């Protein structure tokens, strides 16, 4: 069953449940025989309860006693908003929620397992945020197509002579003016465009990102690659390539205008 928490309370409650269970395990492992004033042997677990025992014996909190694998596994059940909210509760939760392994696990759950060998320069939390941002930008591109907005498309592309657009029709255009002109022609269709995007995968560098996906439109389907560059605080499209997707290896697939 999938668990999603959309509040700080829910996230903290879940983590605390995991910590309480782990603390009981630590308690069993930490029992020591000691002499009471009456000379009878007893154990520290009889003298001190749960997390208090661990903290008094070791000087560390119950949370700090957890092995990293347990913490990472617990945090893997949280979604992106919940993990962010958890980091705002207190210093220990912030440390746990900012753990690089937790963000790597979340990246693999939300995006792709393909980049397991990648070592992001600024850590997995920053890489997750950058990937999420470029995914949103990529989604905006298809929203513009659906709305057939030429002004929005003009703002979306980088105004440079090296930008390129390859439409599924086989036509390609180089340079900002030619690319925008091609979209003006495409938006003159009378037929409304419904787009469904699947298998979206992104790779983000410092100022360069590319996204691959499959696009299913009401007039056909295609394999799409979008390339973006980061300028003046935002991402701009510099390359769009759409090729016709052959269903089951068959021929004669209807052309996608995109």
DALINTA-V602520 format. One record per residue. N is the residue number from 1. SS is DSSP state (a for helix, b for strand, c for the rest). PHI is phi in whole degrees, 0 to 359 (none if undefined). NEAR is the number of other C-alpha atoms within 8 Angstrom. Layout:
N|SS|PHI|NEAR ; N|SS|PHI|NEAR
//
This chain:
1|c|none|2 ; 2|c|280|4 ; 3|c|249|6 ; 4|c|231|7 ; 5|c|243|10 ; 6|c|241|8 ; 7|c|214|8 ; 8|a|298|11 ; 9|a|301|6 ; 10|a|296|9 ; 11|a|296|15 ; 12|a|295|9 ; 13|a|300|8 ; 14|a|297|8 ; 15|a|297|10 ; 16|a|298|8 ; 17|a|298|8 ; 18|a|295|9 ; 19|a|297|11 ; 20|a|296|10 ; 21|a|297|8 ; 22|a|293|9 ; 23|a|296|12 ; 24|a|298|10 ; 25|a|295|8 ; 26|a|296|9 ; 27|a|301|13 ; 28|a|296|8 ; 29|a|280|6 ; 30|c|257|8 ; 31|c|296|9 ; 32|c|226|7 ; 33|b|277|8 ; 34|b|227|8 ; 35|b|268|9 ; 36|c|274|8 ; 37|c|298|5 ; 38|c|275|5 ; 39|c|87|6 ; 40|c|273|7 ; 41|b|281|8 ; 42|b|215|9 ; 43|b|238|10 ; 44|a|296|11 ; 45|a|291|13 ; 46|a|279|7 ; 47|a|268|6 ; 48|c|229|8 ; 49|c|261|8 ; 50|a|46|11 ; 51|a|296|12 ; 52|a|299|9 ; 53|a|299|12 ; 54|a|299|17 ; 55|a|294|11 ; 56|a|287|8 ; 57|a|285|6 ; 58|a|247|6 ; 59|c|81|7 ; 60|c|246|9 ; 61|c|288|9 ; 62|a|301|12 ; 63|a|295|7 ; 64|a|290|7 ; 65|a|284|8 ; 66|c|291|10 ; 67|c|290|7 ; 68|a|304|6 ; 69|a|297|6 ; 70|a|292|8 ; 71|a|299|10 ; 72|a|299|12 ; 73|a|295|9 ; 74|a|297|10 ; 75|a|291|11 ; 76|c|293|10 ; 77|c|277|9 ; 78|c|271|12 ; 79|c|270|10 ; 80|a|301|7 ; 81|a|298|7 ; 82|a|293|13 ; 83|a|294|12 ; 84|a|293|9 ; 85|a|294|11 ; 86|a|300|13 ; 87|c|293|14 ; 88|c|262|9 ; 89|c|279|9 ; 90|c|201|7 ; 91|a|295|8 ; 92|a|291|7 ; 93|a|294|11 ; 94|a|296|12 ; 95|a|297|9 ; 96|a|293|9 ; 97|a|289|12 ; 98|c|266|10 ; 99|c|298|9 ; 100|a|298|9 ; 101|a|294|8 ; 102|a|295|13 ; 103|a|286|12 ; 104|a|294|11 ; 105|a|297|10 ; 106|a|293|11 ; 107|a|300|11 ; 108|a|295|10 ; 109|a|287|8 ; 110|a|271|6 ; 111|c|241|7 ; 112|c|203|9 ; 113|c|268|7 ; 114|c|298|4 ; 115|c|257|6 ; 116|c|296|6 ; 117|c|273|4 ; 118|c|288|5 ; 119|c|241|6 ; 120|c|299|7 ; 121|c|300|4 ; 122|c|257|7 ; 123|a|91|9 ; 124|a|287|13 ; 125|a|295|11 ; 126|a|295|8 ; 127|a|292|11 ; 128|a|298|11 ; 129|a|298|8 ; 130|a|294|9 ; 131|a|294|11 ; 132|a|298|8 ; 133|a|295|8 ; 134|a|289|12 ; 135|a|296|10 ; 136|a|294|8 ; 137|a|296|9 ; 138|a|297|10 ; 139|a|295|8 ; 140|a|297|8 ; 141|a|302|10 ; 142|a|285|9 ; 143|a|295|8 ; 144|a|296|11 ; 145|a|297|10 ; 146|a|296|10 ; 147|a|275|6 ; 148|c|54|7 ; 149|c|259|9 ; 150|a|293|10 ; 151|a|302|6 ; 152|a|294|8 ; 153|a|293|12 ; 154|a|297|8 ; 155|a|285|7 ; 156|a|285|9 ; 157|b|273|10 ; 158|c|287|10 ; 159|c|279|6 ; 160|c|214|7 ; 161|c|280|7 ; 162|c|258|8 ; 163|c|291|14 ; 164|b|221|13 ; 165|b|223|11 ; 166|b|249|11 ; 167|c|278|14 ; 168|c|295|14 ; 169|c|291|8 ; 170|c|102|7 ; 171|c|282|7 ; 172|b|225|8 ; 173|b|225|10 ; 174|b|239|11 ; 175|c|96|11 ; 176|a|302|14 ; 177|a|297|6 ; 178|a|293|9 ; 179|a|295|13 ; 180|a|296|11 ; 181|a|299|8 ; 182|a|294|9 ; 183|a|285|10 ; 184|a|300|9 ; 185|a|294|8 ; 186|a|296|9 ; 187|c|283|10 ; 188|c|277|6 ; 189|c|300|7 ; 190|c|278|4 ; 191|c|282|4 ; 192|c|290|6 ; 193|c|252|8 ; 194|c|251|7 ; 195|b|239|10 ; 196|b|236|7 ; 197|b|252|9 ; 198|b|227|7 ; 199|b|52|7 ; 200|b|279|9 ; 201|b|225|9 ; 202|b|232|11 ; 203|b|230|8 ; 204|b|242|12 ; 205|c|254|6 ; 206|c|299|4 ; 207|c|229|8 ; 208|b|216|10 ; 209|b|212|12 ; 210|b|224|11 ; 211|b|231|13 ; 212|b|246|12 ; 213|b|192|12 ; 214|b|247|12 ; 215|b|248|12 ; 216|b|247|10 ; 217|b|247|11 ; 218|c|290|7 ; 219|c|246|7 ; 220|b|150|11 ; 221|b|218|13 ; 222|b|203|13 ; 223|b|269|12 ; 224|b|236|12 ; 225|b|233|12 ; 226|b|242|13 ; 227|b|241|12 ; 228|b|232|12 ; 229|b|237|11 ; 230|b|262|10 ; 231|b|223|8 ; 232|c|50|4 ; 233|c|84|5 ; 234|b|209|6 ; 235|b|269|10 ; 236|b|236|11 ; 237|b|283|13 ; 238|b|235|13 ; 239|b|203|11 ; 240|b|227|13 ; 241|b|225|11 ; 242|b|236|13 ; 243|b|237|12 ; 244|b|295|13 ; 245|c|265|8 ; 246|c|269|9 ; 247|a|279|7 ; 248|a|55|4 ; 249|a|73|5 ; 250|c|280|7 ; 251|c|255|6 ; 252|c|80|5 ; 253|c|297|10 ; 254|c|295|8 ; 255|c|288|10 ; 256|c|266|15 ; 257|c|270|7 ; 258|c|195|6
//
